[in-house]
Amino acid sequence: KEAEAAIFIRRETEQMTLTMPKPLSMNESVAKAVVDAAHSHAARLILTLTTTGTSARLISKYRPTCPIMTVCRDSHIGSSLHLHRGTLPFHYPEPKPESGDDIEKRIDFGIELAFANGFCKKGDPIVVAWGWRSGVASLTSFRMIKVGVRETAKSLVSVVPKELEELCSFATPQRGALVAPEGLESPTGHAGRQNAAQDAATTYGHRCKLDIYSQPSRLRATGIICTIGPKTKAVEQLTMLRRAGMNIVRMNFSHGSYEYHGEVIDNARASVAAEPLDGRLLAIALDTKGPEIRTGMTAGGDGVMLEKGARLLVTTDASQKDACSASQIYMDYANLPKVMSVGGVIFVDDGLIALKVAAIDAAAGTLECEVVNSGLLGSKKGCNLPEVDVDLPALSAKDRDDLAFAVSKDVDMVFASFIRKASDVHEVRACLVAADPVVGKRIRIISKIENHEGMRNFDEILAATDGVMVARGDLGIEIPSEKVFLAQKMMIAKCNVAGKPCICATQMLESMTSNPRPTRAEASDVANAVLDGADCVMLSGETAKGAYPREAVAMMDLVCKEAEAAIFIRRETEQMTLTMPKPLSMNESVAKAVVDAAHSHAARLILTLTTTGTSARLISKYRPTCPIMTVCRDSHIGSSLHLHRGTLPFHYPHPREESDEDCRFAYGLKLARSVGLVQSGDTVLLAHGAKSGTSSLASFRIIMVA
């Protein structure tokens, strides 16, 4: 016992994982996932049912830190399991039923026996593992439960309906059968997806093996957000962008009327109705104007040239709002003289013009400034105050009206501008809920971090928000340009650890607004955002007003796929595992186990059922190399999953029924086959919760498509 306690578990697990040839068999992949989930959630016990002893032997191989209780009818086979470390074999005295199976009875027997022997107590987490069909598939399914916190074993094991059984093969796969059929990229071959580099032992070794001739996956995992403008709002143009790769429609509420934005929403939905393409959902996002500081109108409406070194007066007197000139500029923030200090800088028009404060007259509401660099001042230009905490409200009157409009149009998400602290997020949510309690609660809030205050309060914002946008436009003015990449990497990493989506935005392919091809630096920028871990990347003027919107989306699609293939999967998985605090929650432990099994068995697809989106979000967090197909009754919940890397959301059109998980799985498998996500012989993981709303992700099964 002393020696067992002294084993360096993490290093032993790493070494075993590196030693085993890939892909693992179906049974072994599940065994490894069972042990991983038990360890990450600090489970008290693993309970497995066995006829031949195979499931217990495989689980023992991966050295769980908790006991492996085995329930077996054959006492001799059970007794022989004492040869395997960690096993506690018990005899099941009841004969095998003449028809059907008694899995649920054996599970109940095992739990009662474990409880009686003191192996676990009420409330302890345990892992239950079994084969789909006794004697045919030794280890295909597992579920994590808490002792005494469930109804009956019937909730663990459902009768497989004929509709689903016909889609599954129970044949024992040969080693060659684990390679994908012709026509789809092989996840194990060295010809594509940078698999030669994935075999490296170190990060430098991985980079040295990257191959420009290796082909990426045909499916992109990173979401693409497109800003829609007058040039792209027609149904035909939206369909064109969807074909090129658009997943989320963005409307910028700094511009346009409600009539215009309503037309964009209606056209987007009409595009999906007219041409469903592969049936994937399309998300719609509203980007708020936010609390901004702007200049007034120039006298006469023409641009005014400001010369370097010239002195001018900045005033907050609203009577001067239409009289901006080379000697005086109006700004619409009344407390500007109070928050600024002598020597501070005001940036105007995305930083193109800088004004240095020379003197302040708070009583008069004016600042005397020196023009740092020459520039042409237009009307209604945005202003930034670097390193200054402003007391503007989180939501302007316009923002509140815009959020009410978002609720009335049933949009999927809101990109909230200039979020500075957690209370701003709560204020946005309260405004949405006030418009409609149901829709307002469902809409996802993505907080745009655009200034120093948002950076300083990032942790509390992340805890309150549904996701984050690295809004590099205003952020790059508020903080030094050389610091922007640090902010990007930090925010993306923290979002990854929290399992919340992160969008990288602004000037990603800016030159494609007027050119058919991006600069090399822009292509690298998109790739590095993906390598950093961004869930989505965003196009702004490129698709809103650009001359080449389709080409911009297609280029972003290509770059994302190449970057995804270049990610060093094993190292990323190791780093995430080391970063996460232990023990993980039950849902998160299962999500990690699902991804581990999918990777070790080279699964083609993870298929998950979701009501709230939680299961898909958790699985996405652990970055599987195969797609995550989600089946969801609520199309808005499903659409919002485009925010998470690797998800392919589909709508389930049938009404809710009691215990219809397997019917939904059958629907998903049929759909996956029809759109080419899987073929006969492919391995698929089926993941779902024990009870909707209380345990979002508790179990999975692994099957081979018939």
C-alpha positions in Angstrom: 0.0 0.0 0.0 2.9 2.4 0.7 4.5 1.7 -2.6 1.2 2.2 -4.5 0.8 5.6 -2.9 4.3 6.5 -4.0 3.6 6.0 -7.7 3.8 9.1 -9.9 0.4 8.7 -11.5 0.5 11.4 -14.0 3.9 10.4 -15.4 2.9 6.7 -15.5 -0.3 7.7 -17.5 1.7 9.8 -19.9 4.2 7.1 -20.5 1.6 4.4 -21.1 -0.3 6.8 -23.5 3.0 7.5 -25.5 3.9 3.8 -25.6 0.6 2.4 -27.0 0.3 2.2 -30.8 -2.5 4.3 -32.3 -5.3 4.0 -32.8 -6.5 2.0 -29.9 -9.2 -0.6 -30.2 -12.8 0.4 -29.3 -12.7 -1.5 -26.0 -9.3 -0.1 -25.0 -10.3 3.5 -25.9 -13.2 3.3 -23.5 -11.1 1.7 -20.8 -8.6 4.5 -21.0 -11.4 7.1 -21.0 -13.0 5.4 -17.9 -9.7 5.7 -16.0 -9.1 9.2 -17.1 -12.6 10.3 -16.0 -12.3 8.5 -12.6 -9.0 10.2 -12.0 -10.0 13.7 -13.0 -13.2 13.6 -11.0 -11.6 11.8 -8.0 -14.2 9.0 -8.3 -14.4 6.6 -5.3 -15.0 3.4 -7.4 -15.1 2.0 -10.9 -17.9 -0.6 -11.3 -17.7 -2.8 -14.3 -19.8 -5.8 -15.5 -17.9 -8.6 -17.2 -18.5 -12.0 -18.8 -15.0 -12.8 -20.0 -13.0 -10.5 -17.7 -11.9 -8.3 -20.6 -13.4 -5.0 -19.4 -11.8 -5.3 -15.9 -8.4 -6.3 -17.4 -8.4 -3.3 -19.8 -9.4 -0.9 -17.1 -6.7 -2.3 -14.8 -4.1 -1.8 -17.5 -4.5 2.0 -17.2 -4.0 1.9 -13.5 -6.9 3.9 -11.9 -6.3 5.4 -8.5 -9.6 4.0 -7.2 -10.6 0.3 -7.0 -12.2 -1.6 -9.9 -15.2 -3.6 -8.6 -16.2 -6.3 -11.0 -19.5 -8.1 -11.1 -19.3 -11.5 -12.9 -21.6 -14.6 -13.2 -18.7 -17.0 -13.7 -16.9 -17.1 -10.3 -13.8 -18.7 -11.9 -13.4 -15.8 -14.4 -14.1 -13.4 -11.5 -11.5 -15.0 -9.3 -8.8 -14.9 -12.0 -9.2 -11.1 -12.0 -7.2 -11.0 -8.8 -4.2 -11.3 -11.1 -4.9 -7.7 -12.3 -4.0 -4.7 -10.1 -6.8 -2.9 -8.5 -9.6 -5.4 -9.1 -12.2 -6.4 -6.5 -14.1 -9.3 -8.1 -17.6 -10.3 -6.9 -19.9 -13.1 -8.0 -23.3 -12.3 -9.4 -25.5 -15.3 -8.4 -28.5 -14.9 -10.8 -28.6 -16.9 -14.0 -28.5 -15.1 -17.4 -32.1 -14.4 -18.6 -33.3 -16.4 -21.6 -34.1 -13.3 -23.5 -32.9 -9.7 -23.3 -30.2 -8.5 -20.9 -30.1 -7.7 -17.2 -27.5 -5.0 -17.2 -29.5 -2.7 -15.0 -30.0 -5.5 -12.4 -26.3 -6.2 -12.2 -25.5 -2.6 -11.8 -28.0 -2.2 -9.0 -26.5 -5.4 -7.4 -23.0 -4.0 -7.6 -23.9 -0.6 -6.2 -25.7 -2.1 -3.2 -22.8 -4.5 -2.6 -20.3 -1.6 -2.8 -22.3 0.4 -0.4 -22.7 -2.5 2.1 -18.9 -3.2 2.0 -18.0 0.4 2.6 -16.4 0.9 -0.8 -18.5 4.0 -1.3 -21.1 6.1 0.6 -24.0 8.2 -0.4 -22.9 11.2 -2.6 -19.7 9.6 -3.7 -18.9 9.7 -7.4 -18.5 6.3 -9.1 -17.9 5.3 -12.7 -20.1 2.5 -14.2 -18.7 0.8 -17.3 -20.2 -2.0 -19.4 -20.5 -3.4 -22.9 -23.3 -2.5 -25.2 -24.0 -6.2 -25.8 -22.7 -8.9 -23.5 -20.1 -11.1 -25.1 -20.0 -9.1 -28.3 -18.6 -5.7 -27.3 -16.8 -6.0 -24.0 -16.5 -2.3 -23.1 -18.4 0.4 -25.1 -20.3 2.5 -22.6 -19.8 4.3 -19.3 -21.6 6.7 -17.1 -20.5 8.7 -14.1 -23.0 8.9 -11.2 -23.2 9.8 -7.6 -24.3 7.1 -5.2 -27.9 7.5 -4.1 -28.4 10.4 -6.5 -30.3 8.7 -9.3 -33.7 7.0 -9.7 -32.9 3.4 -10.8 -30.4 1.7 -13.0 -33.0 2.0 -15.7 -31.7 5.6 -16.0 -28.3 4.2 -16.7 -29.2 1.7 -19.4 -31.9 2.1 -22.0 -33.3 -0.5 -24.3 -31.6 0.2 -27.7 -34.5 0.8 -30.2 -34.3 -1.1 -33.5 -34.0 2.2 -35.4 -30.6 2.9 -33.7 -29.4 -0.7 -33.6 -29.8 -1.0 -37.3 -27.3 1.9 -37.7 -24.6 0.3 -35.5 -22.2 -2.6 -36.2 -21.2 -4.9 -33.4 -18.5 -6.6 -35.4 -15.1 -6.7 -33.9 -13.0 -4.1 -35.9 -9.7 -5.3 -37.3 -6.7 -2.9 -37.2 -7.2 -1.9 -40.8 -10.8 -1.1 -40.2 -9.8 1.7 -38.0 -8.6 3.7 -40.9 -11.2 5.9 -42.6 -12.8 4.7 -45.9 -11.6 6.0 -49.2 -12.8 9.5 -50.0 -12.3 11.0 -46.6 -9.0 12.1 -45.1 -7.5 9.5 -42.8 -6.9 10.8 -39.3 -4.1 8.3 -38.8 -2.3 8.4 -42.1 0.8 10.6 -42.6 -0.4 12.0 -45.9 -2.7 14.7 -44.4 -3.6 16.8 -41.3 0.1 17.2 -40.4 0.0 13.7 -38.8 3.8 13.3 -39.2 4.3 16.3 -37.0 1.8 14.9 -34.4 4.1 12.0 -33.7 6.8 14.3 -32.4 8.0 14.1 -28.9 8.7 17.8 -28.4 7.3 21.2 -29.6 10.5 21.9 -31.6 10.2 18.4 -33.1 6.6 19.1 -34.0 7.5 22.3 -35.7 10.4 20.8 -37.6 8.0 18.2 -39.1 5.3 20.6 -40.3 4.9 20.0 -44.0 3.5 22.5 -46.5 2.4 19.7 -48.8 0.2 18.0 -46.1 -3.5 18.5 -46.8 -5.8 19.7 -43.9 -9.2 18.3 -43.0 -12.1 19.1 -45.3 -14.0 20.3 -42.3 -13.2 23.5 -40.5 -13.5 23.7 -36.7 -13.1 27.5 -36.2 -16.2 29.6 -36.6 -16.3 32.4 -39.1 -18.3 35.6 -38.3 -19.2 37.9 -41.2 -20.4 41.5 -40.7 -23.2 42.2 -43.1 -23.5 45.5 -45.0 -25.7 46.8 -47.8 -23.6 45.0 -50.4 -24.2 41.6 -48.8 -27.6 41.8 -47.2 -29.6 40.3 -50.1 -30.7 36.6 -49.7 -28.5 35.5 -52.6 -25.4 37.2 -51.2 -26.0 35.7 -47.8 -26.4 32.3 -49.3 -23.1 32.9 -51.2 -21.3 33.7 -47.9 -22.8 30.6 -46.2 -21.5 28.4 -49.0 -18.0 30.0 -48.6 -18.1 29.2 -44.9 -20.0 31.9 -42.9 -21.4 30.5 -39.6 -22.5 33.7 -37.8 -24.2 36.8 -39.2 -23.1 40.0 -37.5 -25.0 43.3 -37.6 -23.1 46.4 -36.5 -25.6 48.6 -34.6 -23.3 51.6 -34.8 -24.8 52.0 -38.2 -28.2 51.4 -39.9 -31.8 51.6 -38.9 -34.1 49.0 -37.3 -35.7 48.6 -40.7 -32.4 47.8 -42.3 -31.2 45.4 -39.6 -34.6 43.7 -39.5 -34.3 43.1 -43.2 -30.8 41.5 -42.7 -32.3 39.1 -40.1 -35.3 38.2 -42.3 -33.0 37.6 -45.3 -30.6 35.4 -43.3 -33.5 33.2 -42.2 -34.9 33.2 -45.7 -31.5 32.1 -47.0 -31.5 29.1 -44.7 -35.1 28.2 -45.5 -34.5 28.4 -49.3 -31.1 26.6 -49.3 -30.4 24.5 -46.1 -27.1 23.4 -47.6 -26.0 20.5 -45.3 -28.7 21.4 -42.7 -26.4 23.2 -40.3 -27.9 26.1 -38.4 -26.9 29.7 -38.9 -26.5 32.1 -36.0 -27.4 35.8 -35.9 -25.5 38.3 -33.7 -26.2 41.9 -32.8 -23.2 44.1 -32.0 -24.1 47.1 -29.8 -22.8 50.6 -30.3 -21.8 50.8 -26.7 -20.8 53.8 -24.6 -18.7 55.9 -27.0 -17.2 59.4 -27.0 -17.5 61.2 -30.4 -16.7 64.5 -31.9 -19.3 66.8 -33.2 -20.1 67.9 -36.8 -17.5 69.9 -38.7 -18.7 73.4 -39.8 -20.0 73.0 -43.3 -19.8 69.2 -43.1 -16.4 69.0 -44.8 -13.2 67.6 -43.4 -10.9 70.0 -41.3 -7.2 69.7 -41.6 -5.4 69.7 -38.2 -1.7 70.7 -38.4 1.0 69.2 -36.3 2.0 71.5 -33.4 -1.2 73.6 -33.6 -3.1 74.5 -30.5 -6.9 74.0 -30.3 -9.7 74.0 -27.7 -11.6 70.8 -26.9 -15.0 71.7 -25.5 -17.9 69.8 -23.9 -20.4 72.6 -24.5 -23.2 71.0 -26.5 -24.0 74.4 -28.2 -20.8 73.9 -30.1 -21.6 70.4 -31.4 -22.1 71.5 -35.0 -19.2 73.9 -35.2 -16.0 71.8 -35.1 -13.0 73.6 -36.7 -9.3 73.7 -36.8 -9.4 75.8 -33.6 -12.2 74.1 -31.6 -13.5 70.5 -31.4 -16.6 69.4 -29.5 -16.6 66.1 -27.7 -19.8 64.6 -26.3 -18.5 63.5 -22.9 -19.4 66.1 -20.2 -16.9 64.8 -17.6 -13.9 64.8 -20.0 -12.1 67.7 -18.2 -12.6 65.8 -14.9 -11.1 62.5 -16.0 -8.2 63.9 -18.1 -5.0 65.2 -16.8 -2.3 67.5 -18.2 0.0 65.5 -20.4 -2.7 62.9 -21.2 -3.5 62.0 -24.8 -6.8 61.9 -26.6 -6.9 59.7 -29.8 -9.4 60.7 -32.5 -10.7 58.6 -35.5 -9.1 55.2 -34.6 -5.9 56.9 -33.5 -5.2 58.7 -36.7 -5.1 62.0 -34.8 -3.5 62.5 -31.4 -4.2 65.5 -29.1 -2.0 66.1 -26.1 -3.6 67.9 -23.2 -1.7 71.1 -22.3 -4.2 72.8 -19.9 -7.6 72.1 -18.3 -10.4 74.5 -17.3 -12.9 72.2 -15.5 -15.3 75.1 -14.7 -15.6 76.0 -18.4 -15.6 72.4 -19.5 -12.6 72.9 -21.9 -9.2 71.4 -22.5 -6.4 73.2 -24.4 -4.6 70.6 -26.6 -1.7 70.4 -28.9 -2.0 68.5 -32.2 0.6 65.7 -32.1 0.3 64.7 -35.7 -1.4 66.2 -38.7 -4.7 64.7 -39.9 -8.0 65.3 -41.6 -10.8 65.6 -39.0 -14.3 64.5 -40.2 -17.7 64.6 -38.4 -18.8 62.2 -35.6 -15.4 60.6 -35.1 -14.7 58.2 -32.2 -12.4 59.3 -29.4 -10.3 57.1 -27.1 -8.7 58.0 -23.7 -5.8 55.6 -23.1 -5.4 54.5 -19.5 -8.3 56.6 -18.3 -11.3 55.1 -16.4 -14.4 56.8 -17.7 -17.7 57.0 -15.9 -19.9 56.5 -18.9 -22.9 54.2 -18.3 -22.6 50.6 -19.5 -25.6 51.0 -21.7 -26.8 54.2 -23.5 -30.4 54.8 -24.2 -29.8 53.6 -27.8 -28.2 50.4 -26.5 -31.2 49.6 -24.4 -33.5 50.1 -27.4 -31.2 48.0 -29.5 -31.2 45.2 -27.0 -35.0 45.2 -26.8 -35.0 45.0 -30.6 -32.6 42.0 -30.4 -35.1 40.2 -28.1 -38.0 41.1 -30.4 -36.2 39.6 -33.4 -35.1 36.5 -31.4 -31.4 36.8 -32.2 -29.0 34.2 -30.9 -26.3 36.4 -29.3 -25.2 39.9 -28.5 -21.7 41.3 -28.8 -21.7 43.9 -26.0 -19.2 46.8 -26.7 -16.8 48.4 -24.3 -17.5 46.1 -21.3 -15.3 47.4 -18.4 -16.4 45.3 -15.4 -18.7 42.4 -14.4 -21.6 44.7 -13.5 -21.7 45.9 -17.1 -22.4 42.3 -18.2 -25.1 42.0 -15.5 -26.7 45.2 -16.8 -26.8 43.9 -20.3 -28.5 40.7 -19.1 -31.0 42.6 -17.0 -31.9 44.7 -20.0 -32.5 41.6 -22.2 -34.5 39.8 -19.5 -36.6 42.9 -18.9 -37.6 42.8 -22.6 -38.6 39.1 -22.4 -37.7 36.8 -19.5 -37.4 33.6 -21.6 -35.6 35.0 -24.7 -33.5 37.4 -22.7 -32.1 34.7 -20.6 -31.3 32.5 -23.6 -29.4 35.1 -25.6 -25.6 34.6 -25.3 -23.6 37.7 -24.2 -20.2 38.1 -25.7 -18.2 40.8 -23.9 -16.0 43.0 -26.1 -12.8 44.0 -24.3 -11.6 47.3 -25.7 -9.8 49.3 -23.1 -7.5 49.3 -20.0 -10.4 49.0 -17.5 -11.7 45.9 -19.3 -8.2 44.4 -19.3 -7.7 45.1 -15.5 -11.1 43.6 -14.7 -10.9 40.7 -17.2 -11.2 37.9 -14.7 -14.4 39.1 -13.2 -15.8 39.9 -16.6 -14.9 36.3 -17.8 -16.7 34.8 -14.8 -19.9 36.8 -15.6 -20.0 36.6 -19.4 -20.9 33.8 -21.9 -17.9 34.6 -24.0 -15.3 37.2 -25.0 -14.3 39.1 -28.1 -10.7 40.4 -28.4 -11.8 43.6 -30.1 -8.4 44.7 -31.3 -9.6 47.9 -33.0 -10.3 50.1 -30.0 -8.1 48.0 -27.8 -5.1 48.7 -30.1 -5.6 52.4 -29.5 -6.2 52.2 -25.8 -3.1 50.1 -25.2 0.3 50.2 -27.0 0.3 48.3 -30.3 3.2 46.2 -29.2 1.1 45.0 -26.3 -2.0 43.9 -28.3 -0.6 40.4 -29.0 0.0 39.8 -25.3 -3.6 40.8 -24.5 -4.8 38.5 -27.3 -2.9 35.5 -26.0 -3.8 36.1 -22.4 -7.5 36.5 -23.0 -7.8 33.5 -25.4 -5.9 31.3 -22.9 -8.1 32.2 -20.0 -11.2 31.7 -22.1 -9.9 28.2 -23.1 -9.3 27.2 -19.5 -12.8 28.5 -18.5 -14.4 26.7 -21.4 -15.9 29.9 -22.8 -15.7 30.9 -26.4 -13.3 33.6 -27.6 -13.6 35.6 -30.8 -10.6 37.3 -32.4 -11.6 40.4 -34.4 -10.5 43.5 -36.4 -8.4 43.9 -39.5 -7.8 40.2 -39.9 -8.0 40.3 -43.7 -8.4 44.1 -44.0 -6.6 44.5 -47.4 -9.2 42.2 -48.9 -11.7 45.0 -48.6 -10.2 46.2 -51.9 -7.9 43.4 -53.0 -8.7 39.8 -54.1 -5.8 38.3 -51.9 -4.6 39.1 -48.4 -1.2 40.2 -47.4 1.1 37.5 -46.0 1.0 39.1 -42.6 -2.8 39.0 -42.6 -2.9 35.3 -43.4 -0.4 34.7 -40.6 -2.5 36.8 -38.2 -5.6 34.6 -38.9 -3.5 31.4 -38.5 -1.9 32.6 -35.2 -5.3 33.5 -33.8 -6.3 29.8 -34.4 -3.0 28.5 -33.0 -3.6 30.7 -29.9 -6.9 28.9 -29.4 -9.5 31.3 -30.7 -12.9 29.7 -31.2 -14.0 32.1 -33.9 -12.5 34.7 -36.2 -14.3 37.7 -37.5 -14.5 39.7 -40.8 -15.7 43.3 -40.6 -15.4 45.7 -43.6 -14.2 42.8 -45.7 -17.7 41.4 -46.0 -19.7 44.5 -45.0 -18.5 46.9 -47.8 -15.6 45.1 -49.5 -15.2 44.3 -53.2 -14.4 40.6 -52.5 -16.6 39.3 -49.7 -16.8 35.7 -50.9 -13.1 35.5 -51.5 -12.4 36.9 -48.0 -14.6 34.2 -46.4 -13.1 31.5 -48.6 -9.5 32.6 -47.7 -10.3 32.7 -44.0 -11.7 29.2 -44.3 -8.6 27.9 -46.0 -6.2 29.5 -43.5 -8.2 28.2 -40.5 -8.1 24.7 -41.7 -4.3 24.8 -42.3 -3.8 26.3 -38.8 -6.0 23.7 -37.1 -4.0 20.9 -38.7 -0.8 22.4 -37.4 -1.9 22.4 -33.7 0.3 20.1 -31.6 -2.7 18.1 -30.2 -0.9 16.0 -27.6 0.9 18.9 -26.1 -2.2 21.1 -26.0 -4.1 18.2 -24.2 -1.3 17.8 -21.7 -1.2 21.5 -21.0 -5.0 21.8 -20.5 -4.9 18.8 -18.2 -2.1 20.3 -16.1 -3.8 23.7 -15.9 -7.3 22.5 -14.8 -7.9 22.4 -11.0 -8.7 19.0 -9.6 -11.0 17.3 -9.1 -13.0 18.2 -12.2 -16.8 18.3 -12.1 -18.7 15.3 -13.2 -19.8 16.8 -16.5 -16.3 18.1 -17.2 -14.7 14.7 -16.4 -17.0 13.0 -18.8 -16.3 15.6 -21.5 -12.6 15.1 -21.2 -13.0 11.3 -21.3 -15.2 11.6 -24.4 -12.4 13.5 -26.2 -9.7 11.2 -25.0 -11.6 8.1 -26.3 -12.3 9.8 -29.6 -8.7 10.7 -30.1 -7.2 7.4 -29.0 -9.6 5.4 -31.2 -9.4 7.9 -34.2 -13.1 8.4 -34.1 -14.7 10.1 -37.1 -17.4 12.0 -35.1 -18.7 12.8 -31.7 -22.5 13.0 -31.6 -24.0 14.7 -28.6 -27.5 15.6 -27.5 -28.1 18.9 -25.8 -30.9 20.9 -24.4 -28.9 23.8 -23.0 -25.7 23.5 -25.1 -23.6 22.5 -22.1 -22.5 19.1 -23.3 -21.2 20.5 -26.6 -19.5 23.4 -24.9 -17.7 21.1 -22.5 -16.6 18.7 -25.2 -15.4 21.6 -27.4 -13.2 22.8 -24.5 -11.0 19.7 -24.7 -10.5 20.2 -28.5 -11.2 16.9 -30.1 -9.7 16.3 -33.5 -13.0 15.1 -35.0 -16.2 17.3 -35.4 -18.8 17.6 -32.6 -22.2 17.1 -34.1 -24.9 18.5 -31.8 -28.6 17.6 -32.0 -30.8 20.2 -30.3 -34.5 20.9 -30.2 -34.1 24.6 -29.7 -32.6 26.0 -32.9 -31.4 29.2 -31.1 -29.5 27.2 -28.5 -28.1 25.1 -31.3 -27.1 28.1 -33.5 -25.2 29.7 -30.6 -22.9 26.7 -30.5 -21.2 28.0 -33.6 -19.3 30.1 -31.0 -17.4 27.0 -29.9 -14.7 25.4 -31.9 -15.5 22.1 -33.7 -19.3 22.2 -33.2 -21.7 21.3 -36.1 -25.1 22.2 -34.8 -28.3 20.6 -36.2 -31.9 21.1 -35.3 -34.0 18.1 -34.1 -37.5 18.9 -35.4 -39.6 16.4 -33.3 -41.4 17.2 -30.0 -40.1 16.1 -26.6 -40.8 12.6 -25.5 -39.9 10.6 -22.4 -36.5 8.9 -22.7 -36.0 9.6 -26.4 -32.2 9.8 -26.3 -31.7 6.9 -28.6 -34.2 8.1 -31.1 -32.3 11.4 -31.3 -29.1 9.5 -31.7 -30.6 7.6 -34.6 -31.8 10.8 -36.2 -28.3 12.3 -35.8 -26.5 9.2 -37.3 -28.8 9.1 -40.3 -28.2 12.8 -40.8 -24.5 12.4 -40.4 -24.4 9.7 -43.1 -26.6 11.7 -45.5 -24.3 14.8 -45.4 -21.1 12.8 -45.6 -19.8 13.2 -42.0 -19.5 9.4 -41.5 -19.6 6.3 -43.7 -19.9 2.6 -42.9 -17.1 1.4 -40.7 -16.5 4.8 -39.1 -16.4 5.0 -35.3 -18.8 7.5 -33.6 -19.0 8.4 -29.9 -22.5 9.0 -28.6 -22.5 11.4 -25.6 -25.4 12.7 -23.5 -26.6 13.6 -20.0 -28.3 11.4 -17.4 -31.1 13.9 -17.0 -31.7 17.1 -18.9 -31.0 20.2 -16.9 -29.4 18.4 -13.9 -26.6 16.3 -15.4 -25.7 17.7 -18.8 -23.0 15.1 -19.6 -22.8 11.9 -17.7 -22.3 9.0 -20.2 -21.1 8.0 -23.6 -21.1 5.0 -25.9 -18.8 4.1 -28.7 -20.2 2.5 -31.8 -19.2 1.6 -35.4 -21.5 2.7 -38.2 -23.1 -0.2 -40.0 
